[in-house]
Amino acid sequence: GIEPDEPSTLTGLELSLGLGVLGQSTSGTPLDDHGYDRAPGPVTDLQARLIFGRDRYVRHGLLLRGAYTAGRGFGRQGYGFRFGIADLGYSMRALLPCMSSAARQVFLTGTLGLSGGWADAGTGRGPMGIDENERRLAADELDHAALGWLFGVEGSVHFGRFLVGASLDLRQHFGIDTEADRTFLAQAMLRVGGAFDWRD
């Protein structure tokens, strides 16, 4: 186990890169195939979290994150939608002392917040068929902005300034002025990055 520090204001900055998988489910699309309604695939993101507070064991902070996905293979064989996602959240982080040591700190973090972004519609995944006109029309008309909510859980291990972790995030986006009125996004990520603490 580890001992608590002297009471003081602790400020921390965590920066990490994530790579994982994302499942997308969109309702209201005129086509129920080619990646418009469902399109699992890889996702990558860049995340920054500012942590502050006087308690070493439980602290809170702000999350800022940007993510990108375009369905299977990052859209190399076409896509229904590709998403640029922005998250802004409030985080609570707990240190797990029974799993930590002088060389290793283990944290569990929960986040609630806002999520939004831009959905760029394409002509769908796969070769064109008899629905070519419908797919080209969808690519022209289904681009949209979206706004919604975010819930996430992350576990991380810090070895000095180096961190590794895994996270699970759920998002619900509501389309603005579009037929694609609702998109649910679930992603699982592995993370690597750096953690920096200082005292005020």
N, C-alpha and C positions, 0 to 999 in steps of 0.2 A: 504494500500500500504506500500512499504518499501523504505527506503532511501539508496542511494548508499554509499559505503564505501570510505575511503580515497584511492587515487590511489596507488596501490602497486601490486606486482606480487602475484596472487592467484594461488595456486596449489591444485588440488583436486584429490583424488583417490576414485573411486566407485567400490565396489565388490558386485556382486549379483549372486544369483541362479535363474534359470528360469525353469518353467515347462509349457508346452503348447502342441499345436497340429501342425503337419507339414504335408503338402501335397507334394507328390513327383510324378513327371511325367518324365519318361525316354524314349527316342527315340532310335531306332536301336536295341532293344532287340529281340532275335529270338522267344520269347514267349510273347504273349499279355495277360497274365493272371497270377494268383498266386502271385501277388505283384511285378512282374518284371517291368511292364510298369507304373503302378499306385499303390500307397500304402499309404493312409493317416494313421496317427497314432500319438502316443504321442512322444514328444521330450523333452529332458532335456539339460541344458547347464550351464556352469560356465563362467562368464563375468567379465573382469576388464577393467575399463576406466580411463585413466589419463587425467585430465583436467587442462589447464593452461591458463594464460593471465592476463591482467591488468584491464579488464572491467568486472565488476560483472554481468552485464546483458547478455553479449554475450561472450562466451569463446569457445575454441577449444581444441582438444586433440586427443589421440590415443585409439583405441579399440582393445582388444585382447580377443578372445572368443573361447571356445571349446564346441561342441555339439554332441549329440549321439541320433540316432533314428534307429529303426528296423521294422518300419511298425506297424500294429495293435498289441496292447498288448505287445509292445517291442519285438515282434518276438517269443512269447511263443508258438505259434502254427505254427511256420515256417515263413520264410521271403524270399522275392525275393532278396532284398538288405538290408544290414544294413550299416549305414553311420557313420563314424567318421569325423566330420567337424571342420575345423579351419578357423577362420576369423581374418583378420587384416585390420582395417579401420581407416579413418580420420573422426572425429566427430566435429560438431558444435552444441553448446548447448545454448539455450536461456532461461533466467529466465523470467517468466510471472508475473510481479509485481502486476497486478490487481487481481490475484488469490492467491497471497502470503501474508504472515503476519509474525510477529515476531516469531511465533511458527511453521510456515509451509512455505516451499519453493516449488514452482511448476515449473518444467522444461520441455521443449520440445527439443528433440535432434534428429538430422539427421546424418546419417553415410553413407559414400561411401568407398568401399575398395575392397580388394581381398578376395576370399573365395576358399578353396580347401579341399582336404581330401582323404579318402580312402573308396571305396565301396566294401564291402565283399559280394559276391553273395552266396545265399543259394539255397536250392532245392525248394523254393517256399512255399507259404502258402497253408495249406490244405493237405488231404491225397493224396498219389500217385495214378495215374490212367494210362491210356494208353500212356500218355506222360512222363512216369517216366524216360526213357532214355534221352529225351531232357532236362528234369529238372536237372538231374544229370550232364549232359554235361555243362549246363549253370552254375551250381555251380562251376565247374572246370575251366571254361574259361572266365567268366565275371568279375572276380575280377579286379579292376583297380583303379588307382589314377586319380584325376580330379583337374582342376584349372579353376577359373572363377571370376565372379564379385559378389558384395554384395551391396544392398541398404536397409537401415533400418530407421525406425522412432520409437522413444520411448518417452513416456510421463511418468514422475516420480514425486512423491511427497516425499519431505524430511522432516522428523520430527526430528530435531537435526541430529544425526548420523544414524538414521534408515530411510530406503527408501523402498517404494513400487512403482511398476510401471507396465506398459504394453508396449509391443513392437510388431511391425510387421516388418518382414524381408523377402526380396526376394533375391534369389540366382540363378545364372545360372552357372552350372558346365559343363565343356567340358572334356569328357573322354580322357585319354591318352592311345593310342595303345589298343583300345577296340572297339567292335561292339556297345556297349552302349555309343554312341558318345555325347549325350547331356542330362543333367538332370536339370529340373527346380524344385526348392524347395521354397515353401512359408510357413512361420511359424508365428504363433501368440503365444505370451508368456505372462505369468504373472511373476513378479519378486519381490523378497525380498532381502534386503542386507543392506550394510552399506556405508556411505559416510563420507569422512574425508577431511577437508580443512586445509591448513596451509599457512602462508605468508612467502615470502622470504625477 
